[in-house]
Amino acid sequence: MKKLCLVISFSFLINCLNAQTEKAFVPNYDESKVPKFTLPDPLQTFEGARIRNQPDWESTGRPELLSFFTQQVYGEVPGSPESASSELIESSDNALDGIARRKQIKLTFKENGRSLDCHVLMYLPKGIGQAPVFLGYNFYGNHTVTTDTMVYIPQAWSRNNASFGVEDHKLTARSRGVRVNRWAIEEIIDAGFGLVTIYYGEIDPDRNNFQDGIHPLFYEAGQQQPSKNEWGAISAWAWGLSRVMDYLEEDQDVDSGKVIVMGHSRLGKTALWAGAMDQRFAAVISNNSGCGGAALSKRQYGETIARINNHFPHWFCRNFHTYSNNEASLPADQHELIALIAPRPVYVASAVDDQWADPKGEFLSACHATPVYELYGKKGIPTPEMPELDTPIHNTVAYHIRSGGHDVKEYDWKQYIKWAKVELKAK
């Protein structure tokens, strides 16, 4: 009984300390209060050696940075499961009022006697044998991105949202179509692209609980949570995107060489990390990804490492907590995460009213990743001066800051589609 009381008291103390930290946190939105810092040079190793060309980058610079982000930020992933299978559970050649084909696939992963299912929704343009596709997670289930009544409703845990009809952490038909505003499906289809989406909670429910989702499949005997350098939720979600990519490589309706991974907010962080880890993705889009995504951590503007680790302790590996209130000790920053995607195209997008995500920090990350792209003869961001509002820069490293707040808008999709058609030479 005494031992139990000690455990409860310790947990209570930690919760109180977290609550006090949350209450005390006041984000900085004043550029004059951004601390002075030296941004790490992506063309210089941690020991000071110069990266002069592509071979240097690929043999030395890239592996060192990839190891840092793996071990100290997002966490190490275990690789492919011992068994993975796919099953076409529904399809139609006359979806969305006849403009598209629909496919719904159940992916099943098995490891250590456990299994996990997730469901992939695909809309593909008619008349294209192998279509390029945008691949991205959704926040509340595949059925929320469309009013299509044939789309499967996930059974996985969900964050409650009364306005979406989500109660008791269960998704229902009441939330069908509530997020159509974030997915320009008809425009995507009209442009000759397909859309592939999956509910992120089927891979790992977005809560500080490592007893559900994909993590337990890979635990050793007696393990209850990932080790300090092992995958948090963002790495788990990125792992899931790679497993969808495994399937897309086998799907003859998809051009697997032209899969663009896209994400918004925490899923924008995920898209960047997936693109850095898995070079099969042809291009990467980060929409309002902020801290731990595209924004420079050392600026400590808007959301900070300490705040994100305190509020979402399950997103990153536990080693990342070393840098809470300690950004000055970071040997790398998020511009080098973007550099890991080179030479593949990457698009970073901000919103002017989304100061929490630090639009300037997102822009500067894209800008300072440019030297690595230039090793490959690719064009990045030509100047450290931010572009005017709603004036996109469409190079291999692309950027825009649009009017409005933290969201995915029709404007964003118009830019992504236009840019992708050029960069991937899609018809």
C-alpha positions in Angstrom: 0.0 0.0 0.0 2.8 2.4 0.8 4.5 1.7 -2.5 1.2 2.4 -4.3 0.8 5.7 -2.4 4.3 6.7 -3.4 3.6 6.0 -7.1 0.4 8.0 -7.0 2.0 10.9 -5.1 4.9 11.0 -7.6 2.5 11.0 -10.6 0.4 13.7 -8.9 3.5 15.8 -8.4 4.6 15.4 -12.1 1.1 16.4 -13.2 1.1 19.4 -11.0 4.5 20.5 -12.3 3.3 20.1 -15.9 0.2 22.1 -15.1 2.3 24.9 -13.6 4.6 24.9 -16.7 1.6 25.1 -19.0 0.1 28.0 -17.0 3.4 29.8 -16.9 4.2 29.5 -20.6 3.7 32.7 -22.5 4.8 32.5 -26.2 7.1 35.1 -27.6 5.7 36.9 -30.6 8.2 39.8 -30.5 11.1 39.6 -33.0 13.2 41.8 -30.8 13.1 39.2 -28.1 14.3 36.3 -30.3 17.6 35.2 -28.7 20.8 35.6 -30.6 22.1 32.3 -32.0 24.4 30.8 -34.5 22.6 28.7 -37.0 24.4 25.4 -37.7 25.8 25.2 -41.2 24.4 22.1 -43.1 27.6 22.0 -45.1 29.7 21.5 -42.0 29.9 18.4 -39.8 29.6 18.5 -36.1 33.4 18.3 -35.9 33.8 21.2 -38.3 34.7 19.3 -41.5 33.5 21.0 -44.7 31.0 19.3 -47.0 32.1 20.4 -50.5 30.1 18.2 -52.9 27.4 15.6 -53.3 29.7 12.6 -52.3 30.7 14.4 -49.1 27.0 15.1 -48.3 25.8 11.6 -49.0 28.7 9.8 -47.3 29.2 12.1 -44.3 26.9 15.1 -43.9 23.5 13.4 -44.5 24.2 10.2 -42.4 25.4 12.4 -39.4 22.3 14.6 -39.5 19.9 11.7 -40.0 21.4 9.9 -37.0 21.0 13.0 -34.9 17.4 13.5 -35.7 16.7 9.8 -35.3 18.4 9.4 -31.9 17.7 12.8 -30.4 14.5 14.1 -31.9 12.0 11.7 -33.4 13.2 8.3 -32.3 14.5 5.2 -33.9 11.9 3.0 -35.8 12.1 -0.8 -35.8 11.8 -1.3 -39.6 9.2 -3.4 -41.5 6.9 -5.9 -39.6 7.5 -9.6 -40.0 4.2 -9.8 -41.9 2.3 -7.1 -43.9 -0.7 -7.8 -46.1 -3.2 -5.8 -48.1 -6.8 -6.5 -49.0 -9.0 -4.5 -51.4 -12.2 -4.2 -49.3 -14.2 -1.9 -51.7 -13.9 -0.2 -55.0 -15.9 1.8 -57.6 -15.1 3.1 -61.1 -17.8 5.8 -60.7 -17.0 7.7 -57.6 -17.5 11.4 -56.8 -20.3 11.8 -59.3 -18.4 9.9 -61.9 -15.1 11.8 -62.0 -12.9 9.4 -60.1 -12.2 5.8 -59.2 -12.4 4.9 -55.5 -10.4 2.1 -53.7 -10.4 1.2 -50.1 -7.6 -1.1 -48.9 -7.1 -2.7 -45.5 -3.5 -3.0 -44.5 -2.6 -5.5 -41.8 0.7 -5.6 -39.9 1.7 -8.6 -37.7 4.6 -8.8 -35.3 5.3 -10.8 -32.1 1.9 -12.4 -32.2 0.1 -9.1 -32.4 -1.6 -7.4 -35.3 -2.8 -4.0 -36.4 -5.2 -2.9 -39.2 -5.5 0.4 -40.9 -7.5 1.6 -43.9 -6.4 3.5 -46.9 -8.8 5.6 -49.0 -7.8 6.3 -52.6 -9.4 8.5 -55.2 -7.8 8.2 -58.6 -8.4 10.1 -61.9 -10.0 8.3 -64.7 -8.1 7.8 -68.0 -4.7 7.8 -66.4 -3.0 4.4 -66.2 -0.6 5.2 -63.4 -1.4 8.4 -61.6 0.9 10.5 -59.5 -0.7 10.9 -56.0 -0.7 13.1 -52.9 -0.4 11.0 -49.8 -1.4 12.4 -46.4 -2.9 11.6 -43.1 -6.3 13.0 -41.9 -7.2 13.9 -38.3 -10.6 12.4 -37.8 -11.1 9.5 -40.2 -11.2 8.9 -44.0 -15.0 9.5 -43.9 -14.4 13.1 -42.8 -12.6 14.2 -46.0 -15.6 13.5 -48.3 -19.4 13.2 -48.1 -19.1 9.9 -50.0 -21.3 7.5 -47.9 -19.3 4.5 -49.1 -16.2 5.5 -47.2 -15.3 3.3 -44.2 -15.5 4.8 -40.7 -12.5 3.9 -38.5 -13.0 2.2 -35.2 -9.8 3.5 -33.7 -9.6 5.9 -30.7 -10.2 9.6 -31.6 -9.8 12.9 -29.8 -13.3 14.1 -28.7 -14.7 16.9 -30.8 -18.3 17.8 -30.1 -18.6 20.0 -33.2 -17.6 17.0 -35.3 -19.9 14.6 -33.4 -17.0 12.7 -31.8 -17.9 11.7 -28.3 -16.5 9.0 -26.0 -13.5 8.9 -28.4 -15.5 7.1 -31.1 -15.9 8.2 -34.7 -19.4 8.0 -36.1 -21.3 8.9 -39.3 -22.1 12.3 -37.8 -18.6 13.4 -38.6 -18.8 12.4 -42.3 -17.6 15.2 -44.5 -16.7 17.6 -41.7 -13.2 18.2 -43.2 -14.0 18.4 -46.9 -12.7 22.0 -46.7 -9.2 20.8 -46.1 -9.1 18.4 -49.1 -9.5 19.8 -52.6 -10.3 16.4 -54.0 -12.0 17.5 -57.2 -9.2 19.9 -58.0 -6.6 17.2 -57.3 -8.5 14.8 -59.6 -9.0 17.4 -62.3 -5.2 18.1 -62.3 -4.5 14.4 -63.0 -3.4 13.5 -59.5 -4.9 11.0 -57.1 -5.4 11.3 -53.4 -4.4 8.7 -50.9 -5.3 9.2 -47.3 -5.3 7.4 -44.0 -6.5 8.2 -40.4 -3.4 8.7 -38.3 -5.1 7.3 -35.2 -5.2 3.9 -36.7 -1.4 3.8 -36.7 -1.0 5.4 -33.3 -3.8 7.1 -31.4 -2.8 10.7 -30.5 -2.5 10.4 -26.8 0.2 9.8 -24.3 -0.4 6.1 -24.1 2.1 3.6 -25.7 -0.2 0.6 -25.0 -2.2 0.9 -28.2 -1.4 1.5 -31.9 1.7 0.2 -33.5 4.2 0.4 -30.7 3.2 -2.7 -28.7 3.8 -4.9 -31.7 7.5 -4.3 -31.4 7.9 -4.4 -27.6 10.3 -6.9 -26.1 9.0 -9.0 -23.2 8.0 -6.7 -20.3 8.5 -3.5 -22.2 5.8 -0.8 -21.6 7.0 2.1 -23.6 9.7 3.0 -26.2 13.3 3.5 -24.9 14.6 7.0 -24.7 16.0 6.9 -28.3 13.0 5.0 -29.8 10.0 6.2 -31.8 7.5 8.6 -30.5 4.2 9.2 -32.2 5.6 11.3 -35.1 8.1 8.6 -36.0 5.3 6.0 -35.7 3.1 8.0 -38.1 6.0 8.4 -40.5 6.6 4.7 -40.3 2.9 4.2 -41.3 3.4 6.5 -44.3 6.3 4.3 -45.4 4.1 1.2 -45.0 1.5 2.8 -47.3 4.3 3.5 -49.7 5.1 -0.2 -49.6 1.6 -0.9 -50.8 1.6 1.9 -53.5 4.7 0.3 -55.0 2.6 -2.7 -55.8 -0.5 -0.9 -56.9 -0.5 -0.7 -60.7 -3.0 2.2 -60.7 -0.3 4.5 -59.0 2.9 5.9 -60.3 5.0 5.0 -57.2 7.8 7.2 -58.5 5.6 10.3 -58.1 4.2 10.0 -54.6 4.1 13.4 -52.8 3.8 13.1 -49.0 1.8 16.0 -47.5 0.8 17.0 -44.0 -0.6 19.8 -41.9 0.4 20.9 -38.4 1.7 17.8 -36.4 1.2 15.8 -39.6 3.3 18.4 -41.4 6.1 17.5 -38.9 5.4 13.9 -39.8 5.6 14.5 -43.5 9.0 16.1 -43.2 10.3 13.3 -41.1 8.9 10.7 -43.4 10.4 12.4 -46.4 13.8 12.6 -44.6 13.8 8.9 -43.6 12.3 7.4 -46.8 13.8 8.5 -50.0 11.1 6.8 -52.1 8.8 9.8 -51.6 9.2 12.0 -54.6 8.4 15.3 -52.9 7.3 16.6 -49.5 4.8 19.3 -48.4 4.8 20.8 -44.9 1.7 22.9 -44.2 1.9 25.1 -41.0 4.1 22.5 -39.3 5.8 24.8 -36.7 7.9 23.6 -33.8 9.5 20.2 -34.4 8.5 20.6 -38.1 9.8 23.4 -40.4 10.3 26.2 -37.8 13.7 26.9 -36.4 13.9 25.7 -32.8 16.6 28.2 -31.8 14.4 31.2 -32.5 12.1 30.2 -29.5 9.3 32.0 -31.2 5.7 30.9 -30.6 5.6 27.3 -29.5 8.9 26.1 -28.1 10.6 22.7 -27.5 9.8 22.8 -23.8 6.1 23.6 -24.4 5.6 21.0 -27.0 7.4 18.3 -25.0 5.3 19.2 -22.0 2.0 19.3 -23.8 2.6 16.4 -26.2 5.2 14.2 -24.4 4.4 11.3 -26.7 5.3 13.0 -30.0 9.0 12.9 -29.9 11.5 10.5 -28.4 12.4 11.1 -24.7 15.9 12.2 -25.6 14.4 15.3 -27.2 13.5 16.5 -23.7 17.2 17.2 -23.2 16.6 20.4 -25.3 13.6 21.7 -23.4 14.6 25.3 -22.4 18.0 24.4 -23.8 17.8 25.2 -27.5 21.2 26.8 -27.5 22.7 23.3 -27.1 21.2 22.0 -30.3 23.9 20.9 -32.7 21.4 20.9 -35.5 18.2 22.7 -36.3 15.1 22.2 -38.5 16.6 23.6 -41.7 18.8 20.5 -41.7 15.8 18.3 -41.4 14.6 19.9 -44.7 18.1 19.5 -46.1 17.8 15.7 -45.6 15.1 15.7 -48.2 17.5 17.0 -50.9 17.5 16.8 -53.9 13.8 15.9 -53.9 11.4 18.9 -54.1 10.1 20.3 -50.8 7.4 22.9 -50.1 7.1 24.7 -46.8 3.9 26.8 -46.3 2.9 29.2 -43.6 0.0 31.4 -42.6 0.3 35.0 -41.5 -2.1 34.6 -38.5 -0.5 31.4 -37.4 2.2 33.0 -35.3 2.3 30.0 -32.9 4.0 28.1 -35.8 6.5 30.9 -36.4 6.1 31.6 -40.1 9.4 33.4 -40.3 11.1 30.5 -38.7 9.5 28.2 -41.2 10.7 30.4 -44.1 14.2 30.6 -42.7 14.4 26.8 -42.5 13.6 26.5 -46.2 16.0 29.3 -47.0 18.9 27.8 -45.0 18.4 24.3 -46.5 19.1 25.8 -49.9 22.9 25.2 -49.9 22.4 21.5 -49.8 20.0 21.6 -52.8 22.6 23.7 -54.6 25.1 20.8 -54.4 22.7 19.1 -56.7 22.1 22.0 -59.0 18.6 22.6 -57.7 17.2 26.0 -57.0 16.1 26.9 -53.5 15.1 30.1 -51.8 17.2 32.9 -53.4 17.1 35.5 -50.5 16.6 35.5 -46.7 13.9 38.2 -47.2 10.4 36.7 -46.8 8.2 37.0 -49.8 5.1 39.2 -49.8 1.8 37.7 -48.6 0.2 35.3 -51.1 3.2 35.5 -53.4 4.7 32.0 -53.6 8.2 31.0 -54.5 8.0 27.9 -56.7 11.4 26.4 -56.9 12.6 23.0 -56.0 12.6 24.4 -52.5 9.3 26.2 -52.4 7.6 28.5 -49.9 4.5 30.7 -49.5 2.9 32.6 -46.7 -0.8 33.1 -47.2 -3.6 35.1 -45.6 -5.5 33.5 -42.7 -4.6 31.1 -39.9 -3.7 27.6 -39.0 -5.5 25.5 -41.6 -5.3 24.0 -45.1 -7.0 26.3 -47.6 -8.0 26.1 -51.3 -5.1 28.6 -51.9 -2.6 26.1 -50.5 -3.8 23.3 -52.7 -3.7 25.4 -55.8 -0.1 26.2 -55.1 0.8 22.5 -54.3 -0.8 21.2 -57.4 0.8 23.9 -59.7 4.2 23.3 -58.2 4.0 19.5 -58.2 3.0 19.4 -61.9 6.2 21.3 -62.7 8.6 19.6 -60.3 7.4 16.0 -61.1 6.7 16.8 -64.7 3.2 15.4 -64.2 0.8 15.6 -67.1 
